[in-house]
Amino acid sequence: MNTSRARIEIEYCTQCRWLLRAAWTAQELLTTFQDEVREVCLQPGTGGIFEVRVGEDIVWSRAQQKRFPEMKELKQLIRDRIAPERDLGHSDRDPLL
């Protein structure tokens, strides 16, 4: 287990009504990284924002990627930052193999 547990922040647009998407994302991350995460913070924003940060680092930006993340890829990106040795099970496997 990581001794300094991570803080994840999800900033979402209230104008776009993305609270449910942000809450679902938070639930998925808390379930997957229950031993590595100290907290997941939901931060209301405006202007179409949907960003996921680990500490100060932006892991996902809807503005930059022009889409929402697939949960599999978001979990992999976060894992690579907070627990690189961790196996994510089916999220790490190619479904075609």
Rosetta silent file (secondary structure, phi, psi, omega in degrees, C-alpha in Angstrom):
SEQUENCE: MNTSRARIEIEYCTQCRWLLRAAWTAQELLTTFQDEVREVCLQPGTGGIFEVRVGEDIVWSRAQQKRFPEMKELKQLIRDRIAPERDLGHSDRDPLL
SCORE:     score description
SCORE:     0.000 S_00000001
   1 L     0.000  142.544  178.387    0.000    0.000    0.000 S_00000001
   2 L   -71.019  128.588 -177.029    1.135    3.516   -0.789 S_00000001
   3 L   -73.415  -30.034  176.131    2.055    5.359    2.431 S_00000001
   4 L  -106.936   97.594 -174.956    1.004    8.767    1.096 S_00000001
   5 L   -71.019  144.686 -171.881   -2.505    8.218   -0.172 S_00000001
   6 E   -80.112  153.084  170.869   -3.616   10.276   -3.148 S_00000001
   7 E  -110.529  124.113  178.883   -6.202   13.027   -3.349 S_00000001
   8 E  -110.850  135.213  179.584   -8.271   12.944   -6.528 S_00000001
   9 E  -121.608  132.615  176.225  -10.304   15.931   -7.622 S_00000001
  10 E  -118.547  112.032  177.157  -13.062   15.864  -10.210 S_00000001
  11 E   -99.834  127.052 -173.988  -14.141   19.285  -11.430 S_00000001
  12 E  -130.902  156.385 -178.201  -17.400   19.178  -13.350 S_00000001
  13 E   -85.461  121.684  176.814  -19.686   21.696  -15.049 S_00000001
  14 L   -75.809  -30.805  178.612  -22.851   22.513  -13.134 S_00000001
  15 L   -64.305  -33.702 -179.813  -24.308   24.308  -16.175 S_00000001
  16 L   -87.348   -5.689  179.654  -24.029   21.064  -18.152 S_00000001
  17 L    61.354   49.909 -178.985  -25.457   19.064  -15.228 S_00000001
  18 L   -97.317   16.882  178.735  -22.525   16.674  -15.069 S_00000001
  19 H   -58.552  -45.566 -178.540  -22.803   16.017  -11.316 S_00000001
  20 H   -62.271  -39.822  177.280  -24.074   12.453  -11.832 S_00000001
  21 H   -63.755  -43.335  179.413  -21.196   11.661  -14.202 S_00000001
  22 H   -64.933  -41.551 -179.828  -18.709   13.110  -11.706 S_00000001
  23 H   -66.322  -41.325  177.749  -20.285   11.183   -8.803 S_00000001
  24 H   -63.738  -42.482  177.527  -20.249    7.923  -10.765 S_00000001
  25 H   -60.485  -44.456  178.662  -16.612    8.511  -11.688 S_00000001
  26 H   -60.281  -44.203  179.297  -15.793    9.163   -8.028 S_00000001
  27 H   -60.064  -45.650  179.509  -17.562    5.956   -6.984 S_00000001
  28 H   -61.832  -42.759 -178.623  -15.641    3.897   -9.535 S_00000001
  29 H   -69.673  -40.281  177.998  -12.306    5.381   -8.463 S_00000001
  30 H   -65.421  -37.083  178.865  -13.007    4.939   -4.746 S_00000001
  31 H   -69.014  -43.221 -177.731  -14.015    1.333   -5.304 S_00000001
  32 H   -72.583  -41.254 -173.114  -10.972    0.521   -7.433 S_00000001
  33 L  -112.748   40.841 -174.925   -8.381    2.436   -5.406 S_00000001
  34 L   -59.920  -28.912 -179.984   -9.774    2.074   -1.890 S_00000001
  35 L   -92.123  -15.344 -175.980   -6.315    1.462   -0.400 S_00000001
  36 L  -104.462  -13.753 -173.980   -4.455    4.093   -2.439 S_00000001
  37 E  -109.641  131.396  176.429   -6.834    7.063   -2.267 S_00000001
  38 E   -81.142  -41.562 -179.069   -7.276    9.360    0.718 S_00000001
  39 E  -162.797  156.735  169.755  -10.237   11.214   -0.780 S_00000001
  40 E  -122.411  123.244 -177.079  -12.093   12.067   -3.960 S_00000001
  41 E  -106.417  131.299  173.082  -13.327   15.654   -4.106 S_00000001
  42 E   -98.579  121.430 -177.026  -16.151   16.818   -6.368 S_00000001
  43 E  -117.347  114.193  177.187  -15.616   20.444   -7.339 S_00000001
  44 E   -64.973  141.590  177.231  -18.412   22.348   -9.093 S_00000001
  45 E  -144.755 -171.436  179.378  -17.318   24.440  -12.049 S_00000001
  46 L  -140.964  175.789  173.742  -18.734   26.071  -15.164 S_00000001
  47 L    77.923   23.850  177.216  -17.971   26.466  -18.837 S_00000001
  48 L    80.742   16.022 -176.646  -18.120   22.813  -19.839 S_00000001
  49 L   -73.997  139.626  166.080  -15.281   21.710  -17.587 S_00000001
  50 E  -149.273   99.025 -178.750  -14.692   18.069  -16.734 S_00000001
  51 E  -126.246  144.112  174.998  -11.199   17.542  -15.337 S_00000001
  52 E  -119.426  126.861 -178.423   -9.733   14.829  -13.175 S_00000001
  53 E  -123.792  144.193  169.585   -6.649   15.677  -11.137 S_00000001
  54 E  -113.489  112.250 -171.579   -4.364   13.643   -8.926 S_00000001
  55 L    63.074 -126.251  179.542   -2.819   16.136   -6.566 S_00000001
  56 L   -92.759   -9.061 -173.730   -1.918   19.108   -8.745 S_00000001
  57 E   -88.354  129.614  174.895   -1.565   17.093  -11.957 S_00000001
  58 E   -77.289  120.997  178.790   -4.356   17.023  -14.541 S_00000001
  59 E   -93.248  -36.428  179.573   -4.921   13.391  -15.504 S_00000001
  60 E  -143.563  134.617  175.182   -7.884   14.011  -17.802 S_00000001
  61 E  -132.353  117.180  178.301   -9.265   17.177  -19.382 S_00000001
  62 H   -59.957  -35.567  179.664  -12.385   17.014  -21.496 S_00000001
  63 H   -63.393  -40.083 -179.021  -11.322   20.274  -23.155 S_00000001
  64 H   -77.302  -44.099 -176.641   -7.987   18.793  -24.266 S_00000001
  65 H   -85.372  -11.474  177.861   -9.188   15.312  -25.220 S_00000001
  66 L    64.795   23.446  178.414  -12.489   16.570  -26.711 S_00000001
  67 L  -167.083  169.460  172.311  -14.409   13.765  -24.997 S_00000001
  68 L   -81.806  154.966  178.729  -15.123   12.130  -21.682 S_00000001
  69 L   -77.599  148.038  165.577  -12.761    9.369  -20.573 S_00000001
  70 L   -73.338  142.218 -176.542  -13.634    5.723  -20.798 S_00000001
  71 H   -59.659  -37.859  178.966  -13.519    4.429  -17.229 S_00000001
  72 H   -57.795  -48.133 -177.341  -10.932    1.805  -18.173 S_00000001
  73 H   -69.992  -35.614  177.942   -8.504    4.394  -19.522 S_00000001
  74 H   -64.815  -43.945  178.263   -9.072    6.776  -16.602 S_00000001
  75 H   -61.680  -40.095  178.938   -8.361    3.997  -14.100 S_00000001
  76 H   -65.318  -42.478  178.965   -5.190    3.091  -15.988 S_00000001
  77 H   -62.598  -42.626  179.806   -4.004    6.718  -16.035 S_00000001
  78 H   -70.013  -43.115  177.411   -4.626    7.111  -12.316 S_00000001
  79 H   -56.292  -43.704 -178.441   -3.082    3.733  -11.512 S_00000001
  80 H   -60.713  -24.465  179.778    0.058    4.699  -13.426 S_00000001
  81 H   -91.991  -38.340 -171.769    0.429    7.704  -11.109 S_00000001
  82 H  -106.302  -20.722 -178.564   -0.540    6.328   -7.703 S_00000001
  83 L  -155.757   65.846 -172.524    0.112    2.566   -7.855 S_00000001
  84 L   -59.128  -23.687 -179.248    2.086    1.636  -10.995 S_00000001
  85 L   -82.400   -8.222 -172.970    2.693   -1.922   -9.796 S_00000001
  86 L   -76.370  135.692  174.141   -1.029   -2.582   -9.369 S_00000001
  87 L   -92.165  129.155 -179.732   -2.885   -4.961  -11.678 S_00000001
  88 L   -94.243   13.731  177.743   -6.352   -3.702  -12.589 S_00000001
  89 H    64.434 -128.389 -175.731   -7.598   -7.130  -13.611 S_00000001
  90 H   -62.271  -22.970  178.040   -9.994   -7.012  -16.547 S_00000001
  91 H   -71.195  -16.585  178.890   -9.286   -3.303  -17.072 S_00000001
  92 H   -98.219   -5.717 -174.270   -5.721   -4.185  -18.037 S_00000001
  93 L  -100.289  144.646  175.811   -6.579   -6.954  -20.445 S_00000001
  94 L   -76.225  120.216 -176.736   -7.264   -6.682  -24.163 S_00000001
  95 L   -64.473  -15.549 -178.335  -10.842   -7.915  -24.665 S_00000001
  96 L   -88.235   -6.276 -179.749   -9.891   -9.402  -28.046 S_00000001
  97 L   -96.223    0.000    0.000   -7.337  -11.813  -26.564 S_00000001
